[in-house]
């Protein structure tokens, strides 16, 4: 049952896809600040999302994911929550949220929301009470520790945003842990009362009818022993913009995150979700062994439904790396289920990061790659338009990470600029006021109204392929088998029940020709730009070409071994 906002209870919305709708679903990520401003204050809001739900439904996606809209001082733009159970006035009201859920469900869209469970804002009532003294009822709800004898922090742990992960507090004369900003203290998941309160906040939104949760930094929830992390032998780029110039990358994070105790919390969370059939969870994993954590967190059907990591959110786009990542995931995940993303609100825009700006063929290839993998998909707003990274000056930045690490790292503002709706309208149709981040001229040229009626646009390529994918159970729920990369062509098979599909993706700017089985049948309903030619015993692919065909060989035969 769920609360409809007026005290009445109704049956939960499940939809025609059933309770496991999430398996193979495409989830459209909305960054509310930048999607649509309905009130003319330069900041997107929930009503703006409602106003654009028809557009989202037209993409043929299955669900939306709303980045945080909760009450917050906005030091980290909503990922610092001061009230888990209310909407920040900047975005609207709880009634607006209820209307959004209802309007999305009418259009066949599920609604998933961000949950930032590992930390709160320092303005949260829990923390304000906890920091007052060492013996109050919430004294242990956060991670507090005494200084070393010389007054130094308890350990050498580093914050993702730079500097020590410990902040001194003069009220308790102790340090508190913050893996991110100093204004984002970590909740103590070793405290049963704190965990119970966290789970009740999740229940609050389940009762309002949400269909699932994206769990921010889910492997950060529990910390281990207060011991120094060992140094990393080789400093490399990590997740969330953690570059070699960020001291966070200097350590092996042995004690500060990804602890075994986290599994028990995930099992309790899953048990809560199972009380509400048809709900789901996708965990964000940032770890040195992210694929292993994804597998561990999603196996067995009693932890998370699925996870995604930053392994495909790097600059690496060569088919060798992609093949290595995907085959390792398949080898390790067992009965778990992955979720994949090529872009989100934390990384450079896909078109820029994978060097595809303005290149329609490459951008269609990236789309086809993402949407033919085994697993579910998160699609970040603007990817369907091919938006490149916005190039901002230092005085235009608002992201604390960019401000701290400028100029080596310019932060996340470049992927968070407002969604362009109309090329020639004021503020590109996003708002009637000056927006919170500027809208680049190059984004106007790619606005929705410029691509809407162009049959050959990237926007319509997304719509066409997503509609095609919906009718291919092998692509939505099927298993996968990869073949070695040949001549920069990634080849694999998707199969479900009696259907077997062969997929070949040419990541080269040169045409490719390779041996292929004779027993193939073209898919009549596939978009016309799926342009590989299956000839007698061969496959011809143009530069950045895409090929998908039905294989009519017997199940015992390996279709690419020709």
Phi, psi and omega in degrees: 000157178219156178275127181269004178101342180245015179092347180278151178248138179227167176291147180293142176288124178249314179087171187290343183278349177085182187292335179261035180306331185290338184286103183092005181290154172253119186249121183270115181278127177249126173263096194306324180303332190241010185268302180200128179261115181265350189248357176074033177247006177087003182233131179295159186210176183294322177297324176299321176296315178303317182296338183249014181295328178297321176298313181298315179299326181293343179285345182071032173273171185258336187204165170244153173238119179264119170296164193306135177233012184283166177302131188197147171284355173066031174293327174238035172054050173099345177275010171240097192264130177256349174206110182292341191245031176208163179263134176295135180306335176303327184257345180134220186225170174299325178296321176299318180297316179300319179293324178297314180300314180297315182294323177294315181297323176301327182268008178079017181258131171281160181236117172245149183230153176292141169232121180256090190266334187288337182208160175240182167283154173288356175267358179293142181301327178300313183288322179300325175284317184300324186279353185292318180195171188275356185235022179271168187303333180250023183302326184258013182284346178235170185269101180250148179206148177287154177288164168294170184302331181267009179088356181288163178302156184301325181219178178269012185301141183252150173276145175303328183271008175103136178088181182300145175276007180244135178239129179286139177234124187284343180290313182262351186053046176221166172265148169243152183274137172217109179287344180239235180289156175298338178272012178235073181294142181281133174289144180272100181282002170271359180258112184303321182296321179294317179296318178300317180295320178299314181294326177294327176293326175293317178300324180307315182281329173299320178293338178271001171100009179293154185260353180174178185223138165263122189259109184291135173045050191293335180277002176267359190296320181247145174251161180258208179299148180280074178236154178295137171290143176287157178287154175273135182291324180231121182279121182228164176294141181238211186266169174057035180074016178282100185264171179299343179270005177257123183299344176303326182282000181276352187241154163271122190274075187278328188244341189268350180200176176052053181266151180303328181298339180296332181298322180295321177296316181298326177292322176293319178297317180296320178300322177295313180298325180294343173289346183236083185306141180093002177264163184215172178215140173228122184262137173274124182244121173241104187204158177298326176246061187298322182295321177295320179291318175306315180296311183298321184285341186244000181277153169087350178072016181230010174239233178280154176290323182196164178221158167227159182228187180263013183296331177255012180250024178258186177281349186282120181227010180286147185298333177297313179295318181297317179298316180299316181296312185291319180290324176296318179300315180296324182289336188254338194277341178058235181272008177285175184226124180273165170229138184239147176215144174253354179201154171195190187283001183250351187230161177305141181309141183305313184302324179277315186297323180257018172056052180237015183305125175070009182250096187301318183297317180293319181293326175292324177298314179300319179298312182296322176301310182297318190272002176249003180279158174285125180134180174268172188225136167252125182245117185278137181310134180097341176296325180292347177259351183073031183297131172277169176298132176285131180266110185248153175274165183300322183288349177267351184286146172232344181289124182299328179293318179294320180295321181291317189256008176301143001265357182299323180228125186266006175081195190252003182296328184296341177256003186247007182294157187301147179292127180274121182259318183226123187301318188259001181279162176299132181051035176056027178079002180282321185204160173269357181242170176295123185284164184295334170228148183289157179254115182294151179299324181295334177286326177301319181295341180254014185301160182304316183293338177281335182256342188307313187256012177262107184301335182265009184284162176295321178305312181285337173295318176299313181301314183294316183290322179294324175294317177298315183298321180305329183265012180239089181306330179296327178278330183278312188237356189286164174283175183219148175220123185262151173246156179303145178293133179231123177053044179064021177252124177268118183241137176203169181239137172245132182219143182209121184053242183264003183260133176231125178246137174258134181234134176224131184232121182266109181270016182251156174274011177244149177295154181230146177224127181217157178294141181213157181295150179284332187275069178233154179226128179297151178265110187297332184266007180286147177305147186297332183281359167283096203250010175290144182250115179272105179255181184298096177081007179217158174235126177252127181237129173287172175307133182055031183281160184230134178225134175221130179213158175275133180263132183250019176282165178287154182303333182285342184272143176266110193295331183269352182276069181236000000 
